[in-house]
Amino acid sequence: MSARYPTQGISFLLGLHLIYEYTGGIKAELYIKNKTAIDYRLHEGPLAGRWLKSQAAALANLDAGMGTLSWAEDTGSTTSLVINLKDRWLHSSTFFAKWVADNPALTVGYQNDRLTEIHHLRDERPIAPHVHMMQFAKITFSEYCGTDNEQVISGDPAGIPSGSRAAATEHEDR
């Protein structure tokens, strides 16, 4: 008997903007910019204030309304998310580079402007053993913003305008 894999229609993920809260207290925001890139920022937790744009990522459809998203960062850390839109949760499996886990504050800020520094930190500090963190998160906000919209995540997490839709609804269960 041969395996039946889901059709790889990922259109339900493209242009998706999410805010989610992990059971461990970390709050994150994600925008799936297109088939190969994401933007994200971290609002709460040890990496609060970290954000980046146009991170290379891989997407796949797992089932109706459920997909997976994976990426490897310039820091040496890797993340894989399972996103379940129907039931409004996601599961993350992140392998933090040891230097990031030991001193997460070194990565806080806008990573795109600091790539030379990030590469130096990565090359001068231990990558392994990676620190593995797995946890579930509740999706507290979701909307579709179209693809390649540079305005979805366009500033420091602390600078979200108080009147914005994301700020006003990030704690609502929609």
C-alpha positions as CSV (number, residue, x, y, z in Angstrom):
1,M,0.0,0.0,0.0
2,S,1.4,3.4,-1.0
3,A,1.3,6.5,1.2
4,R,-1.2,9.2,0.4
5,Y,0.3,12.7,1.0
6,P,-1.7,15.9,1.2
7,T,-1.8,18.0,-1.9
8,Q,0.7,20.8,-1.5
9,G,-1.6,23.8,-1.8
10,I,-0.1,26.3,0.6
11,S,-2.3,29.3,-0.4
12,F,-4.0,29.2,3.0
13,L,-0.7,30.1,4.6
14,L,0.5,32.8,2.2
15,G,-0.1,36.3,3.5
16,L,-1.1,35.0,7.0
17,H,-0.3,37.3,9.9
18,L,-0.4,35.7,13.4
19,I,0.2,36.7,17.0
20,Y,0.5,33.7,19.4
21,E,1.4,33.1,23.0
22,Y,3.4,30.0,24.0
23,T,2.5,28.1,27.2
24,G,5.9,29.2,28.5
25,G,5.1,32.9,28.3
26,I,6.7,33.9,25.1
27,K,4.6,36.1,22.8
28,A,5.5,36.1,19.1
29,E,4.2,37.6,15.8
30,L,4.7,36.0,12.4
31,Y,3.9,37.1,8.9
32,I,4.2,34.5,6.1
33,K,5.3,37.0,3.4
34,N,5.4,34.5,0.4
35,K,6.3,31.0,-0.5
36,T,9.9,31.4,0.6
37,A,10.1,34.1,3.3
38,I,8.7,35.2,6.6
39,D,8.9,38.2,8.9
40,Y,8.6,37.9,12.6
41,R,9.1,39.7,15.9
42,L,9.1,38.7,19.6
43,H,7.0,40.7,22.0
44,E,7.6,38.9,25.4
45,G,10.1,36.4,26.8
46,P,13.9,36.2,26.8
47,L,14.2,37.3,23.2
48,A,11.6,40.2,23.4
49,G,12.5,43.0,21.1
50,R,14.1,40.7,18.5
51,W,12.7,41.0,15.0
52,L,13.7,40.3,11.4
53,K,12.4,40.5,7.9
54,S,12.7,38.2,4.8
55,Q,13.9,35.2,6.7
56,A,14.2,32.3,4.2
57,A,11.6,29.6,5.1
58,A,10.0,26.4,3.8
59,L,6.3,25.7,3.8
60,A,4.2,22.6,3.4
61,N,0.6,21.6,3.7
62,L,-0.1,18.8,6.3
63,D,-3.9,18.8,6.2
64,A,-6.9,21.1,5.7
65,G,-6.0,24.3,7.6
66,M,-2.8,22.8,8.9
67,G,0.7,23.5,7.7
68,T,4.4,23.4,8.6
69,L,6.9,26.2,8.4
70,S,10.6,25.8,9.0
71,W,13.7,28.0,8.9
72,A,17.4,28.2,9.8
73,E,18.6,31.6,11.2
74,D,21.9,33.3,10.7
75,T,22.4,32.8,14.5
76,G,22.7,29.0,14.0
77,S,19.3,28.4,15.5
78,T,16.5,26.5,13.6
79,T,12.8,26.4,14.1
80,S,9.9,24.3,12.8
81,L,6.3,25.2,13.4
82,V,3.1,23.2,12.9
83,I,0.3,25.7,12.4
84,N,-3.3,24.6,13.0
85,L,-5.6,27.4,11.9
86,K,-8.8,25.5,12.5
87,D,-8.2,24.8,16.2
88,R,-6.1,28.0,16.6
89,W,-2.8,26.6,18.0
90,L,0.7,25.9,16.8
91,H,3.5,23.8,18.0
92,S,7.1,24.9,17.8
93,S,10.3,22.9,17.9
94,T,13.3,25.2,18.1
95,F,17.0,24.3,18.4
96,F,18.7,27.4,19.8
97,A,22.4,27.8,19.1
98,K,24.1,27.4,22.5
99,W,25.4,31.0,22.4
100,V,21.8,32.3,21.8
101,A,20.5,30.2,24.7
102,D,23.3,31.3,27.0
103,N,22.8,35.0,26.3
104,P,19.6,35.8,24.3
105,A,20.0,39.5,24.8
106,L,22.8,39.5,22.2
107,T,20.2,38.9,19.5
108,V,17.6,41.5,20.5
109,G,17.0,44.2,18.0
110,Y,16.5,44.3,14.3
111,Q,18.6,41.4,13.0
112,N,18.7,42.5,9.3
113,D,20.8,45.6,10.3
114,R,23.1,43.5,12.4
115,L,24.0,40.5,10.2
116,T,27.7,41.1,10.2
117,E,27.6,41.3,14.0
118,I,25.3,38.3,14.3
119,H,27.7,36.2,12.0
120,H,30.7,37.3,14.1
121,L,28.9,36.2,17.3
122,R,27.8,32.9,15.7
123,D,31.3,32.2,14.5
124,E,33.1,33.1,17.7
125,R,30.7,31.4,20.2
126,P,29.5,27.8,20.6
127,I,26.7,26.6,18.4
128,A,26.5,23.2,19.9
129,P,25.1,21.6,21.9
130,H,21.9,23.2,20.7
131,V,19.3,23.8,23.4
132,H,16.0,22.3,22.3
133,M,12.7,23.9,23.2
134,M,9.3,22.4,22.2
135,Q,6.0,24.0,23.2
136,F,2.5,24.7,22.1
137,A,1.1,28.2,21.6
138,K,-2.4,29.6,21.3
139,I,-3.1,31.8,18.3
140,T,-4.6,35.0,19.7
141,F,-4.8,37.0,16.5
142,S,-4.9,36.2,12.8
143,E,-5.6,38.0,9.6
144,Y,-4.7,37.8,6.0
145,C,-2.6,40.8,4.7
146,G,-1.7,39.6,1.2
147,T,1.8,38.6,0.1
148,D,4.9,40.7,0.1
149,N,3.3,43.4,2.3
150,E,6.2,45.3,3.9
151,Q,4.0,47.1,6.3
152,V,2.8,44.1,8.3
153,I,5.9,43.8,10.4
154,S,7.8,47.1,9.9
155,G,9.1,48.1,13.2
156,D,10.4,47.2,16.6
157,P,7.9,45.1,18.7
158,A,7.8,47.8,21.3
159,G,6.7,50.3,18.7
160,I,3.4,48.8,17.6
161,P,1.1,51.7,17.4
162,S,-1.5,51.5,20.2
163,G,-4.3,52.1,17.8
164,S,-3.3,49.4,15.4
165,R,-5.5,46.4,14.8
166,A,-2.8,44.0,16.0
167,A,-2.3,45.9,19.3
168,A,-6.0,46.2,19.9
169,T,-6.7,42.6,19.4
170,E,-3.6,40.7,20.3
171,H,-5.2,39.3,23.5
172,E,-8.6,38.6,22.0
173,D,-9.5,35.0,21.1
174,R,-10.9,35.5,17.6
